Amino acid sequence: MTQYLLSVHGNEESEAAVTPEAMQRMYKQVDIFNGEAKAAGIWVFAGGLHPAATATVVRSTDGNVVTTDGPYLETREHIGGFWVIEVADLDAALEWAAKGSAACEGAVEVRPFQSE
């Protein structure tokens, strides 16, 4: 079994325009998806993230630590949340990502974790 990161990407400007009703619908859909993942035994961990503006980047080089406010990348889209699942193969991860994408109504990137 391999662990995969399913990361939810979105544009915070577009997300700000989502109505409260639509947001509640997505929360319910994600709760259902989470329940299905847990019931299937593939759930490892998941979480939603605060906006990218709340991020702090830490760089440590030769004992010097520099912190910078804001996201690491200057892009329009950022990771808004994620799931870590453990499934047999990439095909299974892609199937779960499709379900997750439908639940959160956003793009989901699938990446395997490196083996130890």
N, C-alpha and C positions, 0 to 999 in steps of 0.2 A: 504494500500500500504506500502511496506517495501523498505527501501533504502539498496542497496547492493554496496559493493566495488568490482570492477573488477580490479584486479591489474595484470599488465603485468610483467612477470618475464623473465629474460634473462641472458645470460652469456656475460659480456662485452668483453671478448677476442674474442668470436665468432662474436659478433656484429661488432667488429672492422674490420673483414674480409668481411663484406657486401659491395658489390660494390655500387658506387654512384647511378647507375641506379636502382639497387634493392631497395635502400633506398628511392629513389623518388617514386617508385612503391608503397612501403608500406605507405609512407606519403599520397599518393592519395587515397589508399584503406581506410586508417584511416579517412581521410576527408569525404569520402562517408559514412562510418559507423557512424561518428559523426552526419552528416546530417540526416541519417535515425533515429538515436536515438532522435534527436531534433524534427523531424517531428512526431515521435510516441508519443511525450510528456513524455518520460521517462528520459530524460537528466537532471541531476542535476549539475554535474561539471566534468571536466576532466583535466588532465595535464600530460606532459612529464617531466621527471626528468633528471638533469645532472648526469654524472657518479657518482657511489658510493664513489669514492675517494674525491669528493667535499663535502661530508657529514661531519658534526660535531655532536658529541654526547654530550649532556648536562646531567649531573647527579647532582641533588641537594639533599643532605642528611643533616639533622640537621643544615640547614643554610649554609653549605659549598657547593659551586658550583665548579664542576670539568668539564672541557671541554676536549674532545679528538678528534683529527683529524681522519677522516676516518669513514667508516660505523660502525654501531652498531654490526653487525654480520660479522665474518670472514668466508665468504662463496664464492663460485665461482659464484653463481647467486644472483642477486639483483633485486629490483623493479625498472623498467625503466620508468613506467608511470602508469596511472590508470584512471578509469572512476568511477563516482558515479551515479548510476541510481536508479530510483524508479519504481518498478513493483509490480504486484499483489502477486507473490510468487516465490519460488526458481526455479521452472521449467521455468518460464519466464526469470529469471536472467540467468539461464544456457543457454537458447536459445540465449540471447544477448551476453553472454560470448563466445559462439561458433562463432558468427559473428565477434566479436572483435578479437578473436584469429586468424581467417582467415585473417582479415584485417591487423593486425600487424605481422602476421606470427610468433607468439610466444605463449607461454603458458600464460593462464589467470586464476588466482585464484579468486574464488567467495566467498565472506563472507558477511553475513548480518550485518547491524549495530544493536547495542542493542537498544531496545525501551527505551524511556525516562521514 
